[in-house]
Amino acid sequence: MYYLHVTSNIMSLGGLALAIGVLVDAAIVMVENGYRQLSERQSSESEPLPEPQRRKILLDSAKQVGPAIFFSLVIIVVSFLPVFLLEAQEGRMFRPLAWTKTLAVGFSSVLAISLVPVLMILFVRGRLIPESRNPISRITQAVYLPVLRLCLRFRKTTLLLNLLFLIVTLPLALHIGSQFMPPLFEGSALYMPTALPGISIGQASQLLQEQDRIIRTFPEVETVFGSIGRSDSATDNAPLDMYDTTIMLKPRSQWRSGMTYEKLIQEMDAKLQFPGLSNTWTMPVENRLDMELTGIKTPLGLKIQGPNLEGIQQVGAQVQQILSTIPETRSIFAERVSQGFYLNIEVSRAEAARYGLTIADVQQAVTSGIGGEMVAENVEGRERYPVNVRYNRDFRDNVEELRRVLIGTPSGAQIPISEVAKVSFSRGPSMIRDEDGALTGYVYIDLNTKDYGSFVAHASNLLKQKLSLRPGFTYKWSGEYEFELRAKERLQLILPIVFFVIFLLLYMVFHSVTEAAVLIFPTIYALTGGLILQKLLGYNFSVAVWVGYIALFGIAVETGVVMVVYLHEALNRRLATGVPLEHEDIEAAVIEGAVHRLRPKLMTVCVVLASLVPILWETGVGADVMKPIAAPIVGGMITSTIHVLILVPVFFAVMKERALSRGSLRDSLGRAV
C-alpha cells in the first residue's frame, strides 16, 4: 500500500478482509497433510522416528500438495484481474480493494511453498494424535461417509438431482434487480426539490423555511441547512427554482426502533408535499459525483435532445406524464427549458433622440434604477461593505411601476422610461444546455426502489408504446444507469478470458482436460448459492456484488483442487502396489481420498466463512458496500463445498473407471499403469 500510494480506506481495508480467510488456506492444507502423514507413521511405529526420517516425511508431504496449493492461489489472483480492468468511477473505487487482496494472496502463495515447510520442520514435533482419535473428525466422517456411498451407488440420480438444482436456482438471476453501486450511507441526506420557473425570491424563501421547519421535527435529524439560488460564481449554475437542503442525521443508535434510512426518507417525503414542487432525495457526496459526471442530480434521469427548446419541453412533458404512472416512480420532473420569464426594455432610437438621449443613457437608468449600482464602499477595519443604490421594491415590482422609472434629460427634465422605450414581459429559455452539439433538456426521476435496471427496462417499453417523437428528437437514459451499462459491458468482455486462463492453469496442474473441466464446475454451483443468499438478503446486482462473485470463483476452484489432490493421492497409493485394479478399487480409493481427507477441506471452508460472515452483521460506515461483496462469497462457499464433496468424487470415479475400461488409466503424474 505504501509503495503503490494506496491509502488506508474502506475499500483497501475491505480487500484485506476478503483475503484473511484465503491467506491461511494454503498453510492449513500443507500443515494438516504433514501432520496426518507424520501421525500415521508414528502410530505404526513403536519407537520414536529418527530426526532425518521425520524431516523427510514432512518435506515429502509438502511436495505432495505444494504445487497444487501454489497454483490454486495463483488462480485466485488471476480470477481477480477483471477488477483491475474496470474503468472510470468503478475502477477508481475497487482498485484499492483489488490491490490489497491480490498482493496479500500473492505473497501468501510464495510463503506457502517457501516458509511454511521450514516452519513445519521446526514446530511439528513430538508424539502426535492421529486423526482417527479426533472426535470432530470422527463425527464429520461418520455423517459424510454414508452420503458419499449413496451418491456413488446412484450416480445418475445424483447427477440428475444436481442438474435439477441448477435449473431451479439459476433463473433466480432473472428475478434480481440491478443497479450501478449500492448506496454508501454518508450519515446525511440531501433534499433537492425543484419548483416551476418564475417563483419569486420571497415565496422561495418562505417555502425553504417551511421545509426546514418540517424536517427539523424528525427525531433522527441533527441539523438542517437549506439554500436556494446560487452564489455569485460562474461554477454554480443553480437557478432560483432549485432548492438544496443538507440534512445531517444523528448516529443510528439514536434513531427510533426499527427505523431505516429508506423508511426515514419515505416519511420525510410524505410530509414535504408542496404544490408545484417535485421532490428529489439523494446524499450529498453521491449527488456531487452524479452531477459532475452526468449533469443529472438524481441517480436516474433522461436527456432529451432536439433542434429547438419548445419541442424538447413538449417531449419532456409527455415523458413525465407517461413515467409518472409507474409505481416505482416517487417523483419525476421534466425541465421547463423554454418557460423562463424575461423583462424586455426595447429602446426607441427616434423617441430617445427627441429628448436628446442615447441608448446608453436609457440603459444607464435601467442599470442604476432597476438593477442597482454600487456607488460607494464602506470600510470598517478589514471588512468591506458595498453600498448599492436602486429604487425601492414598491417602485419596481410590476410592469406598470417599471414604466414610471424616471430618466433625466440633458435639459434637466425627468421623463418616464415608457416615453422612450417599450417595457414588457416575455417567455424564453430559462437555461440553455448543449451536449454533443445538440440542445438538451433533462428529466429528473426519483425512485422508491434501487432496482434501476428493471425500472429502465419497464420504462423503455412504456415509452416505445406511448411516446411519439418528431424527427430530430431523441432521448437517452443517464445517471448511474450509464455507469451500470459501462461496467456490465466491460465484465462481459473480460470474464470469459479469465475463465479460459483459469482452465489453462488447472490443466497445467493435473495434465487433464476433463479434470480441468470438472474443476470449473464448482464456480457454477458457487453461483447458485450466491444467488440464493443474495435474493434472501435483498441485494440487487451491482459492481460490488460482481466483485464478490469474482472473488468467489477463485476460492471455489481452490476447494476443488484440494479435493482432486487427495483423490489422486489415494488412487496413486493403490496404483503403486502394482496389483491390477478393478472398479471397486477405484471407488474405494475415491472414498478414502474424500472421506479420510475431509478435515482439511472443511477447515479451509470454515476459515473463509468465519472471516466473512461477521461482515454481514456490520452496521458501520462502509458496511453498505462490503455486505453485497461478502454475501455471494458466503452463500457460494456453502453450495460449492457441497458440490466439491459430492459431485467431484462422483465425476472422478466415473472418469477413472472409464479410463480403466479403455486401458488408459494413468497416475497424477501422467504415467501409464
C-alpha positions as CSV (number, residue, x, y, z in Angstrom):
1,M,0.0,0.0,0.0
2,Y,2.8,2.4,0.8
3,Y,4.7,2.0,-2.4
4,L,1.6,1.9,-4.6
5,H,0.3,5.0,-2.8
6,V,-2.9,3.2,-1.8
7,T,-4.4,4.9,1.2
8,S,-6.0,3.2,4.2
9,N,-9.7,3.5,3.4
10,I,-12.9,1.4,3.3
11,M,-12.1,-0.3,0.1
12,S,-8.4,-1.1,0.7
13,L,-9.2,-2.5,4.2
14,G,-12.1,-4.4,2.7
15,G,-9.6,-6.1,0.3
16,L,-7.7,-7.4,3.4
17,A,-11.0,-8.5,5.0
18,L,-11.8,-10.6,1.9
19,A,-8.3,-12.1,1.8
20,I,-7.9,-13.0,5.5
21,G,-9.6,-16.4,5.2
22,V,-7.7,-17.3,2.0
23,L,-4.3,-16.3,3.4
24,V,-4.2,-19.3,5.8
25,D,-5.9,-21.9,3.5
26,A,-2.6,-23.0,1.9
27,A,-0.9,-23.3,5.3
28,I,-3.8,-25.3,6.7
29,V,-3.7,-27.8,3.8
30,M,0.1,-28.2,4.0
31,V,0.4,-28.4,7.8
32,E,-2.5,-30.8,8.0
33,N,-1.1,-33.0,5.4
34,G,2.3,-33.2,7.1
35,Y,0.6,-33.7,10.5
36,R,-1.5,-36.5,9.2
37,Q,1.3,-38.4,7.5
38,L,3.7,-38.0,10.5
39,S,1.0,-39.0,13.0
40,E,0.1,-42.1,10.9
41,R,3.7,-43.1,10.7
42,Q,4.2,-42.6,14.4
43,S,1.1,-44.7,15.2
44,S,2.5,-47.6,13.1
45,E,5.9,-47.4,14.8
46,S,6.5,-48.3,18.4
47,E,9.8,-46.4,18.6
48,P,10.2,-42.6,18.1
49,L,11.1,-41.7,14.5
50,P,14.6,-40.6,13.8
51,E,15.1,-36.9,13.0
52,P,16.1,-37.4,9.4
53,Q,13.0,-39.6,8.8
54,R,10.7,-37.0,10.4
55,R,12.1,-34.3,8.2
56,K,11.7,-36.5,5.1
57,I,8.1,-37.2,5.9
58,L,7.3,-33.6,6.4
59,L,9.1,-32.5,3.2
60,D,7.5,-35.2,1.1
61,S,4.1,-34.2,2.4
62,A,4.8,-30.6,1.5
63,K,6.0,-31.6,-2.0
64,Q,2.8,-33.6,-2.5
65,V,0.4,-30.7,-2.1
66,G,2.7,-27.7,-2.7
67,P,2.4,-27.3,-6.5
68,A,-1.4,-27.7,-6.4
69,I,-1.7,-25.2,-3.5
70,F,0.5,-22.7,-5.2
71,F,-1.4,-22.9,-8.5
72,S,-4.8,-22.7,-6.7
73,L,-3.6,-19.4,-5.1
74,V,-2.4,-18.2,-8.4
75,I,-5.9,-19.0,-9.8
76,I,-7.4,-16.8,-7.0
77,V,-5.1,-14.0,-8.0
78,V,-5.9,-14.4,-11.8
79,S,-9.6,-14.6,-11.1
80,F,-9.5,-11.1,-9.6
81,L,-7.8,-9.5,-12.6
82,P,-11.2,-8.2,-14.0
83,V,-11.4,-5.8,-11.0
84,F,-8.2,-4.2,-12.1
85,L,-9.6,-3.7,-15.6
86,L,-12.7,-1.8,-14.5
87,E,-12.6,1.7,-15.7
88,A,-13.8,5.2,-14.6
89,Q,-15.6,5.6,-11.3
90,E,-16.0,1.8,-10.6
91,G,-12.3,1.3,-11.4
92,R,-11.1,4.0,-9.0
93,M,-13.4,2.7,-6.3
94,F,-12.5,-1.0,-6.4
95,R,-8.8,-0.9,-7.5
96,P,-7.6,-0.3,-3.9
97,L,-9.5,-3.4,-2.8
98,A,-8.1,-5.4,-5.7
99,W,-4.5,-4.3,-4.9
100,T,-4.6,-5.2,-1.3
101,K,-6.4,-8.6,-1.8
102,T,-4.2,-9.6,-4.8
103,L,-0.9,-8.6,-3.1
104,A,-1.8,-10.3,0.1
105,V,-2.8,-13.6,-1.6
106,G,0.2,-13.4,-3.9
107,F,2.7,-13.1,-1.1
108,S,0.7,-15.8,0.8
109,S,1.3,-18.2,-2.2
110,V,5.0,-17.6,-2.1
111,L,5.2,-18.1,1.7
112,A,3.1,-21.3,1.4
113,I,5.8,-23.1,-0.6
114,S,8.8,-21.5,1.0
115,L,8.3,-20.6,4.6
116,V,5.6,-23.0,5.7
117,P,7.7,-26.2,5.1
118,V,10.5,-24.7,7.1
119,L,8.2,-23.9,10.0
120,M,6.7,-27.4,9.8
121,I,10.1,-28.9,10.4
122,L,10.8,-26.6,13.3
123,F,7.5,-26.9,15.1
124,V,5.7,-30.1,14.1
125,R,7.3,-32.4,16.7
126,G,6.6,-34.8,19.5
127,R,4.0,-37.5,19.7
128,L,1.1,-36.5,17.5
129,I,-2.6,-37.6,18.0
130,P,-3.8,-39.4,14.8
131,E,-6.9,-38.1,13.0
132,S,-8.8,-41.3,13.9
133,R,-8.8,-40.2,17.5
134,N,-10.1,-36.7,16.8
135,P,-13.8,-36.6,17.9
136,I,-14.8,-33.9,15.5
137,S,-13.2,-35.7,12.5
138,R,-14.9,-38.9,13.5
139,I,-18.3,-37.2,13.7
140,T,-17.9,-35.4,10.3
141,Q,-16.7,-38.6,8.6
142,A,-19.5,-40.6,10.1
143,V,-22.0,-38.2,8.6
144,Y,-20.3,-37.8,5.2
145,L,-19.4,-41.5,4.5
146,P,-22.9,-42.9,4.1
147,V,-23.9,-39.9,2.0
148,L,-20.9,-40.3,-0.3
149,R,-21.5,-44.1,-0.6
150,L,-25.1,-43.5,-1.6
151,C,-24.1,-40.9,-4.2
152,L,-21.5,-43.2,-5.7
153,R,-24.0,-46.0,-5.8
154,F,-26.7,-43.9,-7.5
155,R,-24.6,-41.8,-9.7
156,K,-27.1,-40.9,-12.4
157,T,-29.7,-39.9,-9.8
158,T,-27.1,-37.8,-8.1
159,L,-26.1,-36.0,-11.3
160,L,-29.8,-35.6,-12.3
161,L,-30.7,-34.0,-8.9
162,N,-27.8,-31.6,-9.1
163,L,-28.8,-30.7,-12.6
164,L,-32.3,-30.1,-11.4
165,F,-30.9,-27.9,-8.6
166,L,-29.1,-25.8,-11.2
167,I,-32.2,-25.5,-13.4
168,V,-34.3,-24.3,-10.4
169,T,-31.8,-21.8,-8.9
170,L,-30.0,-20.2,-11.9
171,P,-33.3,-18.5,-13.1
172,L,-33.2,-16.5,-9.8
173,A,-30.7,-14.2,-11.6
174,L,-33.6,-13.1,-13.9
175,H,-35.7,-12.1,-10.8
176,I,-33.0,-10.0,-9.1
177,G,-32.8,-6.3,-9.9
178,S,-29.7,-4.4,-10.9
179,Q,-28.1,-1.1,-10.1
180,F,-24.6,0.5,-10.5
181,M,-23.5,0.6,-6.9
182,P,-25.2,0.0,-3.5
183,P,-25.6,3.4,-1.9
184,L,-22.9,4.2,0.7
185,F,-24.6,5.7,3.8
186,E,-23.0,9.0,4.4
187,G,-24.7,9.9,7.7
188,S,-26.6,12.7,5.9
189,A,-29.3,13.3,3.3
190,L,-29.8,15.8,0.5
191,Y,-33.3,17.2,-0.2
192,M,-33.4,18.8,-3.6
193,P,-36.9,19.7,-4.7
194,T,-37.5,21.6,-8.0
195,A,-40.1,24.4,-8.5
196,L,-41.5,25.7,-11.7
197,P,-39.7,28.7,-13.2
198,G,-40.7,32.2,-12.2
199,I,-41.0,31.7,-8.5
200,S,-40.3,34.9,-6.6
201,I,-37.4,35.2,-4.1
202,G,-39.9,35.9,-1.2
203,Q,-42.0,32.9,-2.0
204,A,-38.9,30.7,-2.4
205,S,-37.5,31.8,0.9
206,Q,-40.8,31.2,2.7
207,L,-41.0,27.7,1.2
208,L,-37.4,27.0,2.2
209,Q,-38.1,28.0,5.8
210,E,-41.2,25.8,6.0
211,Q,-39.3,22.8,4.6
212,D,-36.5,23.2,7.1
213,R,-39.0,23.5,10.0
214,I,-40.8,20.3,9.0
215,I,-37.5,18.3,8.5
216,R,-36.3,19.5,11.9
217,T,-39.3,17.8,13.6
218,F,-37.9,14.4,12.9
219,P,-36.0,13.0,15.9
220,E,-33.3,11.4,13.7
221,V,-32.3,14.8,12.3
222,E,-29.3,16.6,13.9
223,T,-29.2,19.8,11.8
224,V,-30.7,21.2,8.7
225,F,-29.2,23.7,6.3
226,G,-31.1,24.9,3.2
227,S,-30.2,27.2,0.4
228,I,-31.8,28.4,-2.7
229,G,-30.5,30.0,-5.8
230,R,-26.8,30.3,-6.5
231,S,-23.7,32.1,-5.3
232,D,-22.1,34.9,-7.3
233,S,-19.9,32.3,-9.1
234,A,-19.6,31.1,-12.7
235,T,-19.2,27.5,-11.4
236,D,-22.7,27.4,-9.8
237,N,-25.5,27.5,-12.4
238,A,-28.3,26.6,-10.0
239,P,-31.5,28.5,-10.9
240,L,-33.8,30.1,-8.3
241,D,-36.2,27.2,-8.6
242,M,-33.6,24.6,-7.4
243,Y,-33.6,24.0,-3.6
244,D,-30.6,22.4,-1.9
245,T,-31.1,21.3,1.7
246,T,-28.4,19.3,3.5
247,I,-29.8,17.1,6.4
248,M,-27.2,15.9,9.0
249,L,-28.5,12.8,10.7
250,K,-27.8,11.5,14.2
251,P,-26.0,8.2,14.8
252,R,-28.2,5.2,14.0
253,S,-28.1,4.2,17.7
254,Q,-30.2,7.3,18.5
255,W,-32.9,6.5,15.8
256,R,-36.3,5.2,16.6
257,S,-36.6,1.5,16.9
258,G,-37.0,-0.2,13.5
259,M,-36.2,2.9,11.6
260,T,-34.1,2.6,8.5
261,Y,-32.7,5.2,6.1
262,E,-35.3,4.2,3.4
263,K,-38.2,4.5,5.9
264,L,-37.0,7.8,7.1
265,I,-36.8,9.2,3.6
266,Q,-40.3,7.9,2.8
267,E,-41.7,9.6,6.0
268,M,-40.0,12.9,5.1
269,D,-41.2,12.8,1.5
270,A,-44.8,12.2,2.7
271,K,-44.7,15.3,4.9
272,L,-42.9,17.5,2.3
273,Q,-45.5,17.6,-0.4
274,F,-46.0,21.2,-1.6
275,P,-47.9,22.2,-4.7
276,G,-45.6,23.0,-7.6
277,L,-42.6,21.2,-6.1
278,S,-41.1,17.9,-7.3
279,N,-39.1,16.2,-4.5
280,T,-35.7,14.6,-5.1
281,W,-33.8,12.6,-2.4
282,T,-30.1,11.7,-2.5
283,M,-26.9,12.0,-0.4
284,P,-24.5,15.0,-0.6
285,V,-21.4,13.2,-1.9
286,E,-23.3,10.9,-4.2
287,N,-25.2,13.9,-5.7
288,R,-22.0,15.9,-6.4
289,L,-20.5,12.9,-8.2
290,D,-23.6,12.3,-10.2
291,M,-23.9,16.0,-11.2
292,E,-20.2,16.2,-12.0
293,L,-20.1,13.1,-14.2
294,T,-23.5,13.2,-15.9
295,G,-25.2,16.5,-15.1
296,I,-28.2,14.7,-13.7
297,K,-28.8,15.4,-10.0
298,T,-30.8,12.2,-9.5
299,P,-29.4,8.7,-9.7
300,L,-31.6,8.1,-12.8
301,G,-32.7,10.6,-15.5
302,L,-33.3,11.2,-19.2
303,K,-31.6,13.5,-21.6
304,I,-33.8,14.8,-24.4
305,Q,-32.1,16.3,-27.4
306,G,-33.6,18.1,-30.4
307,P,-33.4,21.1,-32.7
308,N,-35.5,23.5,-30.6
309,L,-36.3,24.1,-26.9
310,E,-40.0,24.2,-27.4
311,G,-40.1,20.7,-28.8
312,I,-37.7,19.4,-26.1
313,Q,-40.1,20.8,-23.4
314,Q,-43.1,19.1,-25.1
315,V,-41.3,15.8,-25.2
316,G,-40.3,16.2,-21.6
317,A,-43.9,16.8,-20.5
318,Q,-45.0,13.7,-22.4
319,V,-42.3,11.6,-20.7
320,Q,-43.2,13.0,-17.3
321,Q,-46.9,12.1,-17.8
322,I,-46.1,8.6,-19.1
323,L,-43.5,7.6,-16.5
324,S,-45.4,9.1,-13.5
325,T,-47.8,6.1,-13.8
326,I,-45.1,3.6,-12.9
327,P,-45.5,2.6,-9.2
328,E,-41.7,2.8,-8.6
329,T,-41.6,6.5,-9.5
330,R,-41.6,8.6,-6.4
331,S,-41.4,11.8,-8.3
332,I,-40.5,13.0,-11.8
333,F,-39.8,16.4,-13.1
334,A,-39.1,17.5,-16.7
335,E,-37.3,20.8,-17.0
336,R,-39.3,23.7,-18.4
337,V,-36.4,24.7,-20.7
338,S,-38.5,27.3,-22.6
339,Q,-40.6,28.6,-19.8
340,G,-38.3,31.3,-18.4
341,F,-39.6,34.9,-17.8
342,Y,-37.8,37.9,-19.2
343,L,-38.3,41.7,-18.8
344,N,-37.7,43.3,-22.1
345,I,-36.9,47.1,-22.4
346,E,-36.8,48.0,-26.1
347,V,-35.5,51.5,-26.6
348,S,-36.9,53.6,-29.5
349,R,-34.0,55.5,-31.0
350,A,-36.3,58.1,-32.6
351,E,-38.1,58.9,-29.4
352,A,-34.9,59.0,-27.4
353,A,-33.3,61.3,-29.9
354,R,-36.2,63.8,-29.5
355,Y,-35.2,64.2,-25.8
356,G,-31.5,64.3,-26.6
357,L,-30.9,60.9,-25.1
358,T,-28.8,58.0,-26.4
359,I,-29.4,54.3,-25.9
360,A,-26.5,54.3,-23.4
361,D,-28.4,56.9,-21.3
362,V,-31.5,54.8,-21.2
363,Q,-29.5,51.7,-20.3
364,Q,-27.7,53.6,-17.5
365,A,-31.1,54.4,-16.0
366,V,-32.2,50.8,-16.2
367,T,-28.9,49.6,-14.6
368,S,-28.9,52.1,-11.7
369,G,-32.7,52.4,-11.1
370,I,-33.8,48.8,-11.6
371,G,-30.8,46.6,-11.4
372,G,-28.9,48.6,-8.8
373,E,-25.4,50.2,-8.9
374,M,-22.6,50.2,-6.4
375,V,-21.9,53.8,-5.6
376,A,-19.5,53.5,-2.7
377,E,-17.8,51.1,-0.3
378,N,-17.9,51.3,3.5
379,V,-14.6,50.3,5.1
380,E,-14.6,49.0,8.7
381,G,-11.1,47.7,9.6
382,R,-10.5,44.7,7.4
383,E,-14.2,44.4,6.4
384,R,-15.6,45.9,3.2
385,Y,-19.3,46.5,2.6
386,P,-20.6,47.7,-0.8
387,V,-23.2,50.5,-0.9
388,N,-25.8,49.7,-3.7
389,V,-28.5,52.2,-4.7
390,R,-31.7,51.4,-6.7
391,Y,-35.4,52.0,-6.5
392,N,-37.4,50.6,-3.6
393,R,-39.3,47.4,-4.3
394,D,-42.6,49.2,-4.4
395,F,-41.5,51.2,-7.4
396,R,-40.2,48.1,-9.4
397,D,-42.4,45.1,-8.5
398,N,-44.6,45.2,-11.6
399,V,-44.6,46.3,-15.2
400,E,-46.7,49.4,-14.7
401,E,-44.3,50.7,-12.0
402,L,-41.3,49.9,-14.1
403,R,-42.7,52.1,-16.9
404,R,-42.7,55.0,-14.5
405,V,-38.9,54.8,-13.9
406,L,-37.6,58.3,-14.5
407,I,-34.8,59.3,-16.8
408,G,-33.0,62.6,-16.7
409,T,-32.7,64.5,-20.0
410,P,-30.0,67.0,-21.0
411,S,-32.4,69.8,-20.5
412,G,-32.9,68.8,-16.8
413,A,-36.4,67.4,-17.3
414,Q,-37.4,64.0,-15.8
415,I,-39.4,61.7,-18.1
416,P,-40.8,58.2,-17.5
417,I,-38.9,55.4,-19.4
418,S,-42.2,54.5,-21.2
419,E,-41.7,57.7,-23.3
420,V,-38.6,56.3,-24.9
421,A,-38.8,52.5,-24.5
422,K,-41.3,49.7,-24.6
423,V,-41.4,47.7,-21.4
424,S,-42.9,44.2,-21.5
425,F,-42.7,40.6,-20.2
426,S,-42.0,37.6,-22.5
427,R,-41.3,33.9,-22.2
428,G,-38.0,32.3,-23.3
429,P,-35.5,29.6,-22.3
430,S,-34.8,29.5,-18.6
431,M,-31.5,27.8,-19.3
432,I,-29.8,26.6,-22.5
433,R,-27.9,23.3,-22.4
434,D,-25.8,22.0,-25.2
435,E,-24.5,18.4,-25.2
436,D,-22.9,16.6,-28.2
437,G,-23.7,19.6,-30.4
438,A,-27.4,19.5,-29.7
439,L,-29.8,21.4,-27.5
440,T,-30.6,19.3,-24.4
441,G,-33.3,19.1,-21.7
442,Y,-33.2,16.9,-18.5
443,V,-35.9,14.8,-16.9
444,Y,-35.1,14.0,-13.2
445,I,-36.5,10.7,-11.9
446,D,-36.6,9.9,-8.2
447,L,-37.4,6.2,-7.4
448,N,-38.6,4.5,-4.3
449,T,-36.5,1.4,-5.4
450,K,-32.8,0.8,-6.1
451,D,-33.6,-1.6,-8.9
452,Y,-32.7,0.9,-11.7
453,G,-32.2,-1.8,-14.3
454,S,-35.7,-3.3,-14.1
455,F,-37.2,0.2,-14.0
456,V,-35.4,1.3,-17.1
457,A,-36.5,-1.9,-18.9
458,H,-40.1,-1.3,-18.0
459,A,-40.0,2.4,-18.7
460,S,-38.3,1.9,-22.1
461,N,-41.1,-0.4,-23.2
462,L,-43.7,2.1,-22.0
463,L,-42.0,4.9,-23.9
464,K,-41.8,2.9,-27.1
465,Q,-45.5,2.2,-26.9
466,K,-46.8,5.7,-25.9
467,L,-44.2,8.3,-26.8
468,S,-44.3,9.7,-30.3
469,L,-41.1,11.5,-31.2
470,R,-40.9,14.0,-34.0
471,P,-38.0,13.8,-36.5
472,G,-34.8,15.2,-35.0
473,F,-35.7,14.5,-31.4
474,T,-34.0,11.7,-29.3
475,Y,-33.8,10.6,-25.7
476,K,-31.3,8.5,-23.8
477,W,-31.0,7.3,-20.2
478,S,-28.5,8.9,-18.0
479,G,-27.3,9.0,-14.4
480,E,-25.9,5.9,-12.6
481,Y,-27.6,3.7,-15.2
482,E,-24.9,4.8,-17.7
483,F,-22.2,3.6,-15.3
484,E,-24.0,0.3,-14.8
485,L,-24.1,-0.4,-18.6
486,R,-20.4,0.5,-18.9
487,A,-19.3,-1.8,-16.1
488,K,-21.5,-4.7,-17.4
489,E,-20.1,-4.4,-20.9
490,R,-16.6,-4.4,-19.5
491,L,-17.2,-7.5,-17.4
492,Q,-18.8,-9.4,-20.2
493,L,-15.7,-8.9,-22.3
494,I,-13.2,-9.8,-19.5
495,L,-14.8,-12.7,-17.6
496,P,-14.6,-15.3,-20.4
497,I,-10.9,-14.6,-20.9
498,V,-10.3,-15.0,-17.2
499,F,-12.1,-18.3,-17.1
500,F,-10.0,-19.6,-20.0
501,V,-6.8,-18.6,-18.2
502,I,-8.1,-20.5,-15.1
503,F,-8.8,-23.5,-17.2
504,L,-5.2,-23.4,-18.6
505,L,-3.7,-23.2,-15.1
506,L,-5.8,-26.2,-14.0
507,Y,-4.6,-28.1,-17.0
508,M,-1.0,-27.3,-16.0
509,V,-1.6,-28.8,-12.6
510,F,-3.4,-32.0,-13.5
511,H,-2.5,-32.5,-17.2
512,S,-6.0,-33.5,-18.0
513,V,-8.7,-31.6,-19.9
514,T,-11.5,-33.5,-18.3
515,E,-10.3,-32.9,-14.7
516,A,-9.7,-29.2,-15.5
517,A,-13.3,-29.0,-16.8
518,V,-14.6,-30.8,-13.7
519,L,-12.9,-28.2,-11.5
520,I,-14.6,-25.3,-13.4
521,F,-18.0,-26.7,-12.4
522,P,-17.7,-25.5,-8.7
523,T,-17.9,-22.0,-10.0
524,I,-21.4,-22.7,-11.4
525,Y,-22.6,-24.3,-8.2
526,A,-21.0,-21.4,-6.2
527,L,-23.1,-19.0,-8.3
528,T,-26.3,-20.8,-7.3
529,G,-25.5,-20.4,-3.6
530,G,-24.6,-16.7,-4.1
531,L,-27.9,-16.1,-5.9
532,I,-29.9,-17.7,-3.1
533,L,-28.3,-15.7,-0.3
534,Q,-28.4,-12.5,-2.5
535,K,-32.1,-13.0,-3.1
536,L,-32.8,-13.6,0.6
537,L,-30.9,-10.5,1.7
538,G,-32.4,-8.4,-1.0
539,Y,-29.3,-7.2,-2.7
540,N,-29.5,-6.1,-6.4
541,F,-26.8,-7.0,-8.9
542,S,-24.2,-4.2,-8.8
543,V,-20.5,-3.8,-9.4
544,A,-20.0,-4.6,-5.7
545,V,-21.9,-7.9,-6.0
546,W,-20.0,-8.9,-9.1
547,V,-16.7,-8.2,-7.3
548,G,-17.9,-10.7,-4.7
549,Y,-18.7,-13.3,-7.3
550,I,-15.3,-12.8,-8.9
551,A,-13.6,-13.4,-5.6
552,L,-15.9,-16.4,-5.0
553,F,-15.0,-18.1,-8.3
554,G,-11.3,-18.3,-7.4
555,I,-12.0,-19.7,-3.9
556,A,-14.4,-22.3,-5.2
557,V,-11.8,-23.6,-7.7
558,E,-9.2,-23.8,-4.8
559,T,-11.5,-26.1,-2.8
560,G,-12.0,-28.4,-5.8
561,V,-8.2,-28.5,-6.4
562,V,-7.6,-29.7,-2.8
563,M,-10.2,-32.4,-3.2
564,V,-8.7,-33.7,-6.5
565,V,-5.2,-33.7,-5.0
566,Y,-6.3,-36.1,-2.2
567,L,-8.3,-38.3,-4.6
568,H,-5.2,-38.7,-6.7
569,E,-3.1,-39.4,-3.6
570,A,-5.4,-42.3,-2.7
571,L,-5.5,-43.7,-6.2
572,N,-1.7,-43.4,-6.7
573,R,-1.2,-45.4,-3.5
574,R,-3.2,-48.3,-5.0
575,L,-1.6,-48.0,-8.4
576,A,1.9,-48.1,-6.7
577,T,1.2,-51.6,-5.4
578,G,1.3,-53.0,-9.0
579,V,-1.9,-55.0,-8.4
580,P,-4.4,-54.8,-11.3
581,L,-7.3,-52.5,-10.2
582,E,-11.0,-53.2,-10.5
583,H,-13.9,-50.7,-10.5
584,E,-14.4,-51.5,-6.8
585,D,-10.8,-50.5,-6.1
586,I,-11.3,-47.1,-7.8
587,E,-14.4,-46.5,-5.8
588,A,-12.6,-47.4,-2.6
589,A,-9.8,-45.0,-3.4
590,V,-12.3,-42.3,-4.0
591,I,-13.9,-42.9,-0.6
592,E,-10.6,-42.9,1.0
593,G,-9.4,-39.7,-0.6
594,A,-12.7,-37.9,0.0
595,V,-13.8,-39.1,3.5
596,H,-10.4,-39.6,5.2
597,R,-9.2,-36.3,3.9
598,L,-12.4,-34.4,4.9
599,R,-10.7,-32.4,7.7
600,P,-8.5,-30.0,5.6
601,K,-11.4,-29.3,3.2
602,L,-13.8,-28.4,5.9
603,M,-11.1,-26.4,7.7
604,T,-10.4,-24.2,4.6
605,V,-14.1,-23.6,4.0
606,C,-14.8,-22.8,7.7
607,V,-11.9,-20.4,7.8
608,V,-13.2,-18.5,4.8
609,L,-16.7,-18.4,6.2
610,A,-15.5,-17.3,9.6
611,S,-13.7,-14.4,8.1
612,L,-16.6,-13.2,6.0
613,V,-19.8,-14.0,8.0
614,P,-19.2,-11.2,10.6
615,I,-19.3,-8.6,7.7
616,L,-23.0,-9.5,7.1
617,W,-23.8,-8.2,10.6
618,E,-21.8,-5.0,10.3
619,T,-23.7,-1.7,10.6
620,G,-20.9,0.9,10.5
621,V,-19.7,3.2,7.7
622,G,-18.8,1.2,4.6
623,A,-21.0,-1.8,5.6
624,D,-23.4,-0.9,2.8
625,V,-20.7,-1.7,0.2
626,M,-18.9,-4.6,1.9
627,K,-22.1,-6.6,2.6
628,P,-23.0,-7.1,-1.0
629,I,-19.4,-8.2,-1.7
630,A,-19.4,-10.7,1.1
631,A,-22.9,-12.1,0.6
632,P,-22.2,-14.0,-2.7
633,I,-19.0,-15.5,-1.2
634,V,-20.7,-16.8,1.9
635,G,-23.7,-18.3,0.0
636,G,-21.5,-19.6,-2.8
637,M,-19.0,-21.3,-0.5
638,I,-21.8,-23.4,1.0
639,T,-23.1,-24.7,-2.3
640,S,-19.7,-25.1,-3.9
641,T,-18.5,-27.1,-0.9
642,I,-21.4,-29.4,-1.2
643,H,-20.6,-29.8,-4.9
644,V,-16.9,-30.5,-4.2
645,L,-17.8,-33.1,-1.5
646,I,-20.4,-34.9,-3.6
647,L,-20.1,-34.3,-7.3
648,V,-16.3,-34.0,-7.7
649,P,-15.8,-37.6,-6.2
650,V,-18.6,-38.9,-8.5
651,F,-17.1,-37.3,-11.6
652,F,-13.6,-38.5,-10.6
653,A,-14.8,-42.1,-10.1
654,V,-16.6,-42.0,-13.5
655,M,-13.6,-40.7,-15.3
656,K,-11.1,-43.1,-13.8
657,E,-13.4,-46.1,-14.3
658,R,-13.8,-45.3,-18.0
659,A,-10.1,-44.8,-18.3
660,L,-9.6,-48.2,-16.7
661,S,-12.0,-49.8,-19.1
662,R,-10.2,-48.3,-22.1
663,G,-6.8,-49.2,-20.7
664,S,-5.7,-45.6,-20.4
665,L,-5.6,-45.2,-16.6
666,R,-2.7,-43.0,-15.5
667,D,-1.5,-41.7,-12.2
668,S,-1.4,-38.0,-11.2
669,L,2.0,-37.5,-13.0
670,G,0.6,-38.8,-16.3
671,R,2.4,-42.2,-16.1
672,A,0.7,-45.2,-17.7
673,V,0.0,-48.1,-15.3
